[in-house]
Amino acid sequence: MRRFGDITIIAAFFCVLLAVSSYIPLWITLPIGAGGAATAIFLRRRQLDRRIEEIQHRLGHLRSEGLFIEGKVRGAQNDIFYGMILTLLTDLERSLYKLVEKNIQLLSLKEIGRNIISSLDEKRLIDSVFDYLIRGVGYKETAVILVRKKRGQFQAFVSIEKANRVVRSVVNFGLENLTGACRRSLLSGKPYLIKDVKMHPLMEVEGEALFPESTMSSYLCVPLVKSVEQVKCLDSDECALQKMTKRDTNVDHIGYLSTPECLACPHIPLIGALIITDGYRATPLTNIDQVTLETVGSLVSSNIENWMLYQDLRQEEMFRENVIEGMINGIFAFDLDERVTLANRSARDMSGYEEEELRGMKISEIVVESQTGSEGDRSITRVLGEGRPVRYREAFLRCKDGIHTPIRMNISPLAGEEGTEGGVIEFVDISVLKRMEEEIRHLDRLAVLGRFTSSVAHEIRNPLTGIAAGIQYLNRD
């Protein structure tokens, strides 16, 4: 292309020389023509080199220059090829800027995902969501709504950033306050992007706006639902909606979230919702914001669901621990190596050991079948070997102070996925019972001695009575 242009310039100059050669001598026109052609070729090549350098510079840096770039593109209308290249570079620069922005958001999303997944604290989880939505993406007005089943209502955590100051508040409201697009979003389980706030205003709580003094022109509501499959509404006979339908035969259909009792239902698939607005922002919300919030919502809903399951498991574990700790009878759990893995409060109090001291001790060092302990604990070995329980076996609890306390115990195998994984000893202190038995035996011995003495006295008294009678008879004579 460059050579074709150079040949064209030379041909043009020589045409001019042929035209003026009839008036000017040839020895004058030839140097002038050659010099003019060389100058024109040099200037053209210099211009092309500058353009190539500019294109290489733009390709190397791909920095956004805004309207300045567009001015350059408009000024290059005479060179179509050059204009196309500049237009392509402009698109690449803008795309690169968007990619950098999205990369920052993805890095922030990765960080919030890490915080959300590792968080077992509700407050920390909500703070991570707010930090990402406000600092990572740039939303000024955000809210996290959660269903409080025990209270039968919603609880909204609202965050507003205004004038470089973040204000957070907590709002409680009932089902009657859930109106408009937010209610439709939670009923359908689908996100709702509202671009006309005047036609579809955001819900209010007791006459107060969720975001006071907001400048919003659009808002987005994304529901948080459970990922696991739950029992569907109206399937249970204990459902309040079922009872309402049976009472009122005129009701054709009662849907999900029709009554406040739905919020307390254990089978409700709804966890809550995320709400953002374009308040205090220069641009309204778009479908890109919807995709971003849906991504955050999926992370939040799964983690809140895991947190709820963790809380349920923790409460169940605490209940079991309280039951075990509150039992009057002592409990020892041990593994296949006959080492103690658990001891409740009664077992610790009776043995005199602390939990740290008991953990890892051989159960045969604590529970023995004789005061000398020479026979070992054959019952425990038999339970582990045969997998059958032993009931009402008397043994001795070797206490920390060396005293052997008599106990009556039940030994049961502890079953696992791969068979017997250990055993459990449930025992009771029978020291008082042993003392009572000893007293009873002592009383029995005294009673036997009393009966024997009475019998001997009776056998001796009878001959003595006859002798006394004979002596009295002889005295009368």
Residue pairs with C-beta under 8 A, 6 or more apart in sequence:
2 45
2 48
5 44
6 41
6 44
9 37
9 40
9 41
9 44
10 37
10 41
13 33
13 34
13 36
13 37
13 40
14 33
14 37
16 33
17 29
17 30
17 32
17 33
20 29
21 29
51 82
55 85
55 86
55 89
58 86
58 89
58 93
59 89
62 89
62 92
62 93
62 96
63 93
64 93
64 94
64 96
64 97
65 93
69 86
69 89
69 90
69 93
70 90
72 86
73 83
73 86
73 87
73 90
76 82
76 83
76 86
77 83
104 136
105 136
105 137
105 292
108 132
108 135
108 136
108 137
109 132
109 136
109 292
109 295
109 296
111 132
111 136
112 128
112 129
112 131
112 132
112 136
112 296
112 299
113 299
115 124
115 125
115 128
116 125
116 128
116 129
116 299
116 300
116 303
117 299
117 303
119 125
119 128
119 303
119 307
120 307
120 310
122 304
122 307
125 300
125 303
125 304
125 307
126 144
126 157
129 142
129 144
129 274
129 296
129 300
130 142
130 144
130 157
130 159
130 168
132 296
133 139
133 142
133 159
133 276
133 293
133 296
134 140
134 142
134 159
134 161
134 166
137 289
137 292
138 281
139 276
139 277
139 281
140 160
140 161
140 162
140 277
140 279
140 280
140 281
141 159
141 160
141 161
141 211
141 214
141 216
141 276
141 277
141 279
141 280
142 158
142 159
142 274
142 275
142 276
143 156
143 157
143 158
143 159
143 210
143 211
143 274
143 275
143 276
144 156
144 157
144 272
144 273
144 274
144 300
145 154
145 155
145 156
145 157
145 272
145 273
145 274
145 275
146 154
146 155
146 156
146 157
146 271
146 272
146 304
147 154
147 263
147 268
147 270
147 271
147 272
148 154
148 155
148 172
148 263
149 263
149 264
149 265
149 266
149 268
150 264
151 172
152 174
152 260
152 261
152 263
152 264
153 172
153 173
153 174
153 175
153 260
153 263
154 172
154 173
154 174
154 175
154 177
154 178
154 263
154 272
155 170
155 171
155 172
156 170
156 171
156 172
156 173
156 205
156 210
157 168
157 169
157 170
158 168
158 169
158 170
158 171
158 210
158 211
159 166
159 167
159 168
160 166
160 167
160 168
160 211
160 212
160 214
160 279
161 167
161 280
162 280
171 205
171 210
173 205
173 206
174 260
175 257
175 259
175 260
175 262
175 263
176 260
177 203
177 204
177 205
177 206
178 186
178 203
178 257
179 203
179 204
180 200
180 201
180 202
180 203
181 192
181 194
181 200
181 202
181 219
181 221
182 192
182 202
182 203
182 221
182 273
182 275
183 203
183 257
184 192
185 191
185 192
185 221
185 222
185 223
185 273
186 221
186 223
186 257
186 270
186 273
187 255
187 256
187 257
188 223
189 223
189 225
189 269
189 270
190 223
191 220
191 221
191 222
191 223
191 290
191 293
191 294
191 297
192 220
192 221
193 218
193 220
193 285
193 287
193 289
193 290
194 200
194 202
194 218
194 219
194 220
194 221
195 217
195 218
195 284
195 285
196 218
197 216
197 217
197 218
197 219
202 209
202 210
202 211
202 216
202 219
202 275
202 277
203 210
204 210
210 275
211 277
211 279
214 277
214 279
214 280
215 279
215 280
216 277
216 278
216 279
217 278
217 284
218 277
218 278
218 284
218 285
219 275
219 276
219 277
219 278
219 285
220 275
220 276
220 277
220 285
220 289
220 290
220 293
221 273
221 274
221 275
222 273
222 274
222 275
222 290
222 293
222 294
222 297
223 270
223 272
223 273
223 297
224 270
224 271
224 272
224 273
224 274
224 297
224 300
224 301
224 304
225 269
225 270
225 271
225 301
226 269
226 270
226 271
226 301
226 305
227 301
227 302
227 305
228 305
230 267
230 268
230 269
231 267
232 267
233 239
233 241
233 256
233 262
233 265
233 267
233 268
234 241
234 242
234 245
234 254
235 267
236 242
236 267
239 265
240 259
240 261
240 262
240 265
241 254
241 258
241 259
241 261
241 262
244 251
244 254
244 258
244 259
245 251
245 254
256 262
257 263
257 270
262 268
271 301
271 304
271 305
271 308
272 301
272 304
274 293
274 296
274 297
274 300
276 285
276 289
276 293
277 285
278 284
278 285
324 331
324 342
324 344
325 344
325 345
326 345
327 344
327 346
328 346
328 428
329 346
329 426
329 427
329 428
330 343
330 344
330 346
330 347
330 350
330 351
330 397
330 407
330 425
330 426
330 427
330 428
330 429
331 342
331 343
331 344
331 346
331 347
331 424
331 425
331 426
331 427
332 340
332 342
332 343
332 347
332 358
332 363
332 366
332 367
332 424
332 425
332 427
333 340
333 341
333 342
333 343
333 414
333 422
333 423
333 424
333 425
334 340
334 341
334 363
334 380
334 422
334 423
334 424
334 425
335 341
335 421
335 422
336 384
336 420
336 421
336 422
338 362
338 363
338 364
338 377
338 380
338 381
338 384
339 360
339 361
339 362
339 363
340 358
340 359
340 360
340 361
340 362
340 363
340 366
341 359
341 422
343 351
343 353
343 355
343 358
343 359
347 358
347 427
348 354
348 355
348 358
350 397
350 399
350 405
350 429
351 358
351 366
351 397
351 398
351 399
351 400
352 399
352 400
352 401
353 361
353 366
353 400
357 400
358 366
363 377
363 380
363 425
364 373
364 376
364 377
364 380
365 398
366 397
366 398
367 377
367 380
367 395
367 396
367 397
367 398
367 407
367 409
367 425
367 427
368 375
368 376
368 377
368 395
368 396
368 398
368 404
369 375
369 376
369 377
369 378
369 379
369 393
369 395
369 396
370 396
371 396
371 404
373 396
373 398
377 395
379 390
379 393
379 395
379 411
380 411
380 423
380 425
382 388
382 390
383 389
383 390
383 411
383 412
383 413
383 423
384 413
384 420
384 422
384 423
387 413
387 415
387 419
387 420
388 413
389 410
389 411
389 412
389 413
390 409
390 410
390 411
391 410
392 408
392 410
393 408
393 409
393 410
393 411
394 406
394 407
394 408
394 409
394 430
395 406
395 407
395 408
395 409
395 427
396 404
396 405
396 406
396 407
397 404
397 405
397 406
397 407
397 427
397 429
398 404
399 405
405 429
405 431
406 429
406 430
406 431
406 434
407 427
407 428
407 429
407 430
408 427
408 428
408 430
409 425
409 426
409 427
409 428
410 425
410 426
410 427
411 423
411 424
411 425
412 423
412 424
412 426
413 420
413 422
413 423
414 420
414 421
414 422
414 423
414 424
415 421
